[in-house]
Structure formats: structure tokens, C-alpha cells
């Protein structure tokens, strides 16, 4: 599903303008004006590459899922680090590494990127390669080599979020 | 104790936690057996380590906080991509997995793909 050009353009300009506000961190009207003009110009050059859905990205459901996703994800990053700490510090080093294959139902590239990044930053897994719907995952402690079970265990939770946020 | 002092102490604590995880990551790179396991420790520890340090600095100097958050988000988005590129390049360059690894589904996939492309 792709949106119209106007919607794409407005979305790109809004995101660029928000970035400008964060980076300058001032509220003088000259700065704001310069930011508005520049984001309008840059958006005109790059909107077709920047987004597929345009203003559709601001739908309440997507934003809500995104806001819920942030703490879920950060908690998993912390768990991943504790996991690494445990494996590194214990004298016996409880690792059983291997590369497994998992499948995903996600279609759009940006959703797959989000899934791959989430998998890399969560406990014990690292995305090695993606080819269409097949992901190759280096797993530090392989619990199952079955594609279905591994898909559910490694990516299942994130896939549900990505589906709503990006697809 | 006013609000800014409290923020400063929270910031110091976050910087300390970040440094601790960076140290654990370095230890992991030292102890783990092959490049893929080392990348695992490296990616996760550097991401949270840098995250803690940057947000900590942002809390110690609240006027920097928006920029600090932006930098942290960029690190969060790009760090996994670099580790993916490193792991993939190592594998294709022929660096072996640790000899006690239990399964390798990527090797057969690459050979299969090569055969398909050879036939064309």
C-alpha cells in the first residue's frame, strides 16, 4: 500500500522539521523559520525515497504499538546484556552456538530491518543474513533447530509489533 | 538537594552502568571462542554501554538531553547493522565457526544458492 505524493511530502517535511528542532534546541523564530524553509526544500528532494506510507505512519494504532514497543524492547536489551554478562563471567562458559534458520511473514523491507535489528539486540541472537523471508540467526545457545519453533522463540514477539508498526 | 543534583546523580549512575557493560563486552571479546560469539558480546554490550553513557551525560547536562537521546537512538538503529555486515562478511570470507558449534544452516544455503546461479 503506497500513499499519495502529497501525504509522503508532508510526512517527510514533518519528520525533518522535528529533527531540526531537536538538533538546534532553540525556539528563536529565526531558527524555526530557517528550519521550516530547509525541511520544505529537503523534503521536496527526497520524499519519494524516504517513505512509502506517508502520513499513514501517524495513525493512532501504529503510534500506540510503537510506544508500547519501546519499553518492551529496552527491557529485552537489558536482559540481553545480563545474559552476555552471565555467559562471560561464569567459569564454564555455558555456550552452545550455531546458526539456525527462521522464517518471517513480514513483507516490507523496513519491517524486516526492524525485526532483524530487534533480534540482534535481544538475548543470545545475532542476525547473519536475510534473503526474502528467510533469516539466518547465530544463536549463542541453540535450543531448537526446527524452523517453526525457532521462528516463534526468536522472532515471534517482535514480529507481532513490526506487523502493526511498519506494514 | 534540588532537582538538578538528583538528575546529576542519576546521570552518574547511568554512566557507571554503561562503563560496566562496556567492560563486560570487552571481557566477552577476550573470552569467547570465535568471531560470531565475540560479535554477540560486542554488539549488545557496546549498544547498552554507549546508550547508558550518552543518556547519563544528557541527564547531567539537561540542556544536552534532546541531542543525547537522538544520538542514542541512532546508535540503537545502526549498531546491529554493522555487526550483521561484519558477521556476514566473515562467513563469506570463509572464517569457520567454533568446532563445538552444534548446527550451521547458513553454509548449505550458500552452496545451494551458488549451484543455482552456476546453472543459469
Contacts between the chains, C-beta under 8 A, distances in Angstrom:
chain1	res1	chain2	res2	distance
A	19	B	70	7.6
A	22	B	66	4.7
A	22	B	67	6.9
A	22	B	69	7.8
A	22	B	70	5.3
A	23	B	66	8.0
A	23	B	67	6.6
A	23	B	70	7.0
A	25	B	63	7.1
A	25	B	66	5.4
A	25	B	67	6.8
A	77	B	44	7.3
A	77	B	47	6.7
A	77	B	48	5.7
A	77	B	51	7.8
A	78	B	48	6.8
A	80	B	44	4.7
A	80	B	48	7.8
A	81	B	21	5.3
A	81	B	24	7.4
A	81	B	44	5.5
A	81	B	45	6.2
A	81	B	48	4.7
A	84	B	24	6.5
A	84	B	25	7.1
A	84	B	28	5.8
A	84	B	40	7.0
A	84	B	41	5.1
A	84	B	44	5.3
A	84	B	45	5.9
A	85	B	21	7.5
A	85	B	24	4.8
A	87	B	28	7.6
A	87	B	32	7.9
A	87	B	41	7.9
A	88	B	24	5.9
A	88	B	27	5.2
A	88	B	28	4.3
A	88	B	31	5.7
A	88	B	32	7.2
A	88	B	41	6.3
A	89	B	24	7.5
A	89	B	27	7.6
A	93	B	31	6.8
A	93	B	32	7.5
A	95	B	32	7.2
A	95	B	33	7.8
A	95	B	37	6.5
A	96	B	100	7.8
A	96	B	102	5.6
A	97	B	34	7.6
A	97	B	36	6.7
A	97	B	37	5.5
A	97	B	97	7.0
A	97	B	98	6.1
A	97	B	100	7.9
A	97	B	101	4.8
A	97	B	102	7.3
A	98	B	97	7.6
A	98	B	101	4.9
A	98	B	102	4.3
A	98	B	103	3.7
A	98	B	104	6.4
A	99	B	36	7.9
A	99	B	97	7.2
A	99	B	101	7.7
A	99	B	103	6.6
A	99	B	104	4.9
A	99	B	105	5.4
A	99	B	106	4.6
A	99	B	107	7.9
A	100	B	103	6.2
A	100	B	105	5.7
A	101	B	105	4.3
A	101	B	106	7.8
A	101	B	109	7.3
A	116	B	80	7.0
A	116	B	84	6.8
A	117	B	77	6.7
A	117	B	80	4.3
A	117	B	81	7.0
A	120	B	43	6.1
A	120	B	80	3.6
A	120	B	83	6.2
A	120	B	84	6.6
A	121	B	43	7.2
A	121	B	44	6.4
A	121	B	47	6.0
A	121	B	76	7.5
A	121	B	79	7.8
A	121	B	80	5.7
A	124	B	40	7.1
A	125	B	40	7.9
A	126	B	36	6.9
A	126	B	39	6.1
A	126	B	40	5.1
A	126	B	43	6.7
A	126	B	83	6.4
A	126	B	84	7.5
A	126	B	87	6.2
A	127	B	80	7.1
A	127	B	84	5.3
A	128	B	36	7.7
A	128	B	84	6.9
A	128	B	87	5.0
A	128	B	88	5.8
A	128	B	91	6.5
A	128	B	106	6.0
A	129	B	84	7.6
A	129	B	88	5.2
A	129	B	91	7.9
A	129	B	106	6.7
A	131	B	109	7.7
A	131	B	113	8.0
A	134	B	109	7.5
A	136	B	105	6.4
A	136	B	106	4.6
A	136	B	109	6.9
A	138	B	36	4.7
A	138	B	37	7.9
A	138	B	39	7.8
A	138	B	40	6.9
A	138	B	87	6.5
A	140	B	37	6.1
A	140	B	40	5.4
A	142	B	102	5.2
A	142	B	103	5.9
A	145	B	102	7.9
A	145	B	103	5.0
A	145	B	105	7.6
